[in-house]
Structures are given as structure tokens and as C-alpha cells.
């Protein structure tokens, strides 16, 4: 499993560098849009395993609007239009009345939980020095994941949250925090020199904690749906949602942190 994760990561790095650092933001927006729609579809498929029937096309269309609007405003009231279309589609469908609340709720949740959080990756890129902060985010979360895996697997003894994720441990969390803080300090020395060492390490720890919460949130949904992975698109990682769950929670935290400190 570990070697598959490493190979997948190495293959992704050149694309990440190209789309994040070299090309204009519009290319990253397209990449995030594709990844977000894949993750949103995985979420809807996961939710459908529990019985609801989300309006997948409408939900993904609304999700696409949210991601693109992080790059450039489209038109006011676009989400209101989505809500009206969604309710109308369910109202006049041939489906029975029973389950209407679940169908509509799951569709809306997919837009906010997946696409809305994905949109913050684009929002970070659009900030001044946005590409530096976006690389900071990805490197820190990747280091957090590696630290948790490297320490938690051989040394994990005390469960972190057994009800949701039996394999996660307090030792793994400690490894995650240390690795994230260390990577944040390396990023600070390399390309984010505007922040101090203590601030960099603190941001790293904060992102690792929030990322862990994102991982647990997706585990909650997967455990409820009775599945191990959201998909199989990424060898060693599972689905797009499995790979991005930590990033989805960490991105808005970093975005607002950077906005508040500027």
C-alpha cells in the first residue's frame, strides 16, 4: 500500500508543479473543477448506498458554478436558481413523496461539502502570493499524512476516535503534527519567508489538526455507507474524495488565515 502511495505522489508532482506554479490560475481552476466533480460524484454514489436518490446532474452543475466563481464571478443568484431547479425537479418527478427530504438534503450537502470546500483551492490561488500559499497547503497536508502513516502504523497503541476510524491513533496524530510543523518550517525557509518560524510551525499544526478532522468526517460518511473507499481512481489512495478529504477542510482555514493577516 505504501509503495503505491509513493508512486502516485511522485507521478502527480510534475502536474502539480505545472498547474500550481507555472501556468496561469485558469488552468488550476480547470484541474480543481475536474477533481471536484469526480469527488462530488463519489459522494453522491456513497450517499445513494444508504437509500437517498440525489439529483446528481443538478448537484454537480451547482458545484461547477461554485468552483468557477472562485476564479471569476458568473452571475448573482446562481445558487438560488439551483435550489429552485432542484426543488422543482423533485416536486414534479415520478419518485414517491417519501424520501423527498433526504433526496434534496443529500444533493445540497454534496454541493457544500465537496464543491464549496474544493473552491477554496482556487480562492487561495487567486490571493496575492497565492501559488506560494497553495504549495504550502499541499506540502503541509502531504507531510501530515505521511507523518500519521509512518508513526501510526508501527507505533499506534491508543485509538484516536475508534467509533469512526479504528485504525487512527494518538501516536499517529502526534506524528502528523510534528511532520506538518516541520514541513511548514521548510516551506517558510524555501518560499514563504513573510512569516516567522513560530507562526509557520503554528499554521502547520493547525492545518494538520483541521485536516485530521476532514479525514474523520469522510470516514464518518464511509462508515455510514458501509464502504472502505469512496472510489478507486488513485492507486494506493482510493477515490478522489479519499485523497482530498484533509485538504478540503484545511483549504478554507488557510484562506481565511491569509486574508486576516494581510
C-alpha positions as CSV (number, residue, x, y, z in Angstrom):
1,X,0.0,0.0,0.0
2,X,2.7,2.5,0.9
3,X,4.7,2.0,-2.3
4,X,1.5,2.7,-4.3
5,X,1.0,5.9,-2.4
6,X,4.6,7.0,-3.0
7,X,4.4,6.2,-6.8
8,X,1.1,8.0,-7.1
9,X,2.6,11.0,-5.4
10,X,5.7,11.1,-7.5
11,X,3.7,10.8,-10.7
12,X,1.4,13.7,-9.6
13,X,4.2,16.1,-8.6
14,X,5.2,17.3,-12.1
15,X,1.5,18.0,-12.9
16,X,1.1,19.8,-9.5
17,X,4.1,22.0,-10.2
18,X,3.0,22.8,-13.7
19,X,-0.6,23.7,-12.8
20,X,0.1,25.4,-9.5
21,X,3.4,27.3,-10.1
22,X,4.0,27.7,-13.8
23,X,0.6,28.1,-15.6
24,X,-1.9,30.9,-15.1
25,X,-4.7,30.3,-12.5
26,X,-7.3,29.4,-15.1
27,X,-5.5,26.0,-15.6
28,X,-5.6,25.2,-11.9
29,X,-9.3,26.1,-11.9
30,X,-9.9,23.6,-14.6
31,X,-8.0,20.9,-12.7
32,X,-9.8,21.7,-9.5
33,X,-13.1,21.6,-11.3
34,X,-12.4,18.2,-12.7
35,X,-11.2,16.8,-9.4
36,X,-14.1,18.4,-7.5
37,X,-16.7,16.9,-9.8
38,X,-15.2,13.5,-9.5
39,X,-15.2,13.8,-5.7
40,X,-18.8,15.1,-5.8
41,X,-19.9,12.2,-7.9
42,X,-18.2,9.8,-5.4
43,X,-20.1,11.4,-2.6
44,X,-23.4,11.1,-4.3
45,X,-22.7,7.4,-5.1
46,X,-21.7,6.8,-1.5
47,X,-24.9,8.5,-0.2
48,X,-27.1,6.5,-2.6
49,X,-25.9,3.3,-1.0
50,X,-27.9,4.4,2.1
51,X,-31.1,4.9,0.1
52,X,-31.5,8.5,-1.0
53,X,-31.6,9.5,-4.6
54,X,-29.6,12.7,-5.1
55,X,-30.1,14.8,-8.2
56,X,-26.6,14.1,-9.4
57,X,-26.5,16.3,-12.6
58,X,-28.1,19.3,-10.9
59,X,-25.8,19.0,-7.9
60,X,-22.7,18.7,-10.0
61,X,-23.8,21.7,-12.1
62,X,-24.2,23.8,-9.0
63,X,-20.8,22.5,-7.7
64,X,-19.2,23.5,-11.0
65,X,-20.6,27.1,-10.6
66,X,-19.2,27.4,-7.1
67,X,-15.7,26.3,-8.2
68,X,-15.6,28.6,-11.3
69,X,-17.0,31.5,-9.2
70,X,-13.9,31.3,-7.0
71,X,-11.9,32.2,-10.2
72,X,-14.4,34.7,-11.7
73,X,-17.9,35.8,-10.7
74,X,-20.6,34.4,-13.0
75,X,-23.9,35.9,-12.2
76,X,-25.7,36.8,-8.9
77,X,-28.2,34.4,-7.6
78,X,-26.8,31.3,-9.3
79,X,-27.2,29.2,-6.2
80,X,-30.8,30.4,-5.8
81,X,-31.5,29.2,-9.3
82,X,-30.0,25.8,-8.4
83,X,-32.3,25.5,-5.3
84,X,-35.4,26.3,-7.3
85,X,-34.5,23.9,-10.1
86,X,-33.7,21.1,-7.5
87,X,-36.9,21.5,-5.7
88,X,-38.9,21.7,-8.9
89,X,-37.2,18.6,-10.2
90,X,-38.0,16.6,-7.1
91,X,-41.5,18.0,-6.9
92,X,-42.5,17.0,-10.4
93,X,-40.6,13.8,-10.6
94,X,-42.2,10.3,-10.7
95,X,-40.5,9.4,-7.4
96,X,-42.7,8.8,-4.4
97,X,-43.2,11.5,-1.9
98,X,-41.4,9.5,0.8
99,X,-37.7,10.3,0.8
100,X,-38.0,13.8,-0.7
101,X,-36.3,15.5,2.3
102,X,-33.4,13.0,2.1
103,X,-33.0,13.3,-1.7
104,X,-32.9,17.1,-1.6
105,X,-30.7,17.3,1.5
106,X,-28.1,14.9,0.2
107,X,-28.0,16.8,-3.1
108,X,-27.4,20.1,-1.4
109,X,-24.9,18.6,1.1
110,X,-22.8,17.3,-1.9
111,X,-22.6,20.8,-3.2
112,X,-21.4,22.4,0.0
113,X,-19.4,19.6,1.5
114,X,-17.5,18.8,-1.7
115,X,-17.6,21.6,-4.3
116,X,-17.8,24.5,-2.0
117,X,-14.7,23.3,0.0
118,X,-12.9,22.5,-3.2
119,X,-13.5,26.0,-4.4
120,X,-11.1,27.4,-1.7
121,X,-8.2,25.8,-3.5
122,X,-8.9,28.2,-6.4
123,X,-9.6,31.0,-3.9
124,X,-6.2,30.6,-2.4
125,X,-4.5,30.6,-5.8
126,X,-6.2,34.0,-6.6
127,X,-4.7,35.6,-3.5
128,X,-1.5,37.7,-3.6
129,X,1.3,35.2,-3.4
130,X,-1.4,32.6,-3.8
131,X,0.7,30.0,-5.6
132,X,3.2,30.0,-2.7
133,X,0.4,29.5,-0.1
134,X,-1.2,26.8,-2.2
135,X,2.0,24.9,-2.4
136,X,2.4,25.5,1.4
137,X,-1.0,23.9,1.9
138,X,-0.4,20.8,-0.2
139,X,3.1,20.2,1.1
140,X,2.0,20.6,4.8
141,X,-1.0,18.3,4.4
142,X,1.0,15.7,2.5
143,X,3.6,15.8,5.2
144,X,0.9,15.4,7.8
145,X,-0.5,12.3,6.1
146,X,3.0,10.8,5.8
147,X,3.8,11.5,9.4
148,X,0.5,10.0,10.6
149,X,1.0,6.9,8.5
150,X,4.7,6.4,9.3
151,X,4.2,6.8,13.1
152,X,0.7,5.4,13.5
153,X,1.2,2.1,11.7
154,X,4.3,0.8,13.7
155,X,3.7,2.6,17.0
156,X,0.0,3.3,17.2
157,X,-1.4,1.9,20.5
158,X,-4.0,4.4,21.7
159,X,-7.1,4.9,19.5
160,X,-7.9,8.4,18.4
161,X,-11.6,8.0,17.6
162,X,-12.4,4.3,17.4
163,X,-16.1,4.7,16.7
164,X,-15.3,6.5,13.3
165,X,-11.8,5.3,12.3
166,X,-10.5,2.3,14.3
167,X,-7.0,2.5,12.7
168,X,-6.2,6.1,13.6
169,X,-4.2,6.5,16.8
170,X,-3.0,9.3,19.1
171,X,0.6,8.4,18.2
172,X,-0.3,8.8,14.5
173,X,-1.8,12.2,15.3
174,X,1.4,13.2,17.1
175,X,3.5,12.1,14.1
176,X,1.1,14.1,11.8
177,X,1.5,17.3,13.9
178,X,5.3,17.1,14.0
179,X,5.7,16.3,10.3
180,X,3.3,19.2,9.4
181,X,5.2,21.6,11.6
182,X,8.5,20.5,10.1
183,X,7.3,20.8,6.5
184,X,5.8,24.3,7.3
185,X,9.2,25.4,8.6
186,X,10.9,24.1,5.4
187,X,8.3,25.9,3.2
188,X,8.9,29.1,5.2
189,X,12.7,28.8,4.6
190,X,12.1,28.0,1.0
191,X,9.4,30.3,-0.4
192,X,7.1,31.7,2.3
193,X,9.6,34.0,4.1
194,X,7.0,36.6,5.0
195,X,6.0,34.6,8.1
196,X,8.1,33.8,11.2
197,X,9.2,30.4,12.3
198,X,6.8,30.2,15.2
199,X,3.9,31.3,13.0
200,X,4.9,28.8,10.3
201,X,5.0,25.9,12.7
202,X,1.7,27.0,14.3
203,X,0.0,27.1,10.9
204,X,1.4,23.7,10.1
205,X,0.0,22.2,13.4
206,X,-3.4,24.0,12.8
207,X,-3.7,22.6,9.2
208,X,-2.8,19.1,10.4
209,X,-5.5,19.2,13.1
210,X,-8.1,20.5,10.7
211,X,-7.0,18.1,8.1
212,X,-7.4,15.2,10.5
213,X,-11.0,16.4,11.2
214,X,-11.6,16.4,7.4
215,X,-10.3,12.8,7.2
216,X,-12.6,11.8,10.1
217,X,-15.6,13.5,8.5
218,X,-15.2,11.5,5.4
219,X,-14.7,8.3,7.4
220,X,-18.0,9.1,9.1
221,X,-19.8,9.1,5.8
222,X,-18.0,6.0,4.5
223,X,-18.8,4.0,7.7
224,X,-22.4,5.0,7.4
225,X,-22.5,3.9,3.8
226,X,-20.6,0.7,4.6
227,X,-17.8,1.2,2.2
228,X,-14.0,1.2,2.6
229,X,-13.1,3.8,-0.1
230,X,-15.0,6.4,-2.0
231,X,-13.6,5.1,-5.3
232,X,-10.6,3.6,-6.9
233,X,-9.3,6.3,-9.3
234,X,-6.0,6.8,-7.4
235,X,-3.9,3.7,-6.7
236,X,-3.0,3.4,-3.1
237,X,-5.4,6.1,-2.0
238,X,-8.8,5.1,-3.3
239,X,-11.1,7.8,-4.6
240,X,-10.6,11.5,-5.2
241,X,-12.6,12.2,-2.0
242,X,-10.3,9.9,-0.1
243,X,-7.2,11.8,-1.3
244,X,-8.7,15.3,-0.8
245,X,-10.7,14.9,2.4
246,X,-8.0,16.6,4.6
247,X,-7.3,19.2,2.0
248,X,-10.9,20.2,1.8
249,X,-11.1,21.1,5.5
250,X,-7.7,22.7,5.6
251,X,-8.1,25.0,2.5
252,X,-10.8,27.4,3.8
253,X,-8.9,27.6,7.1
254,X,-5.7,28.7,5.4
255,X,-7.6,31.0,3.0
256,X,-9.2,33.0,5.9
257,X,-6.0,32.9,7.9
258,X,-4.1,34.6,5.0
259,X,-6.9,37.0,4.4
260,X,-7.0,38.1,8.1
261,X,-3.2,38.5,8.4
262,X,-2.8,40.6,5.2
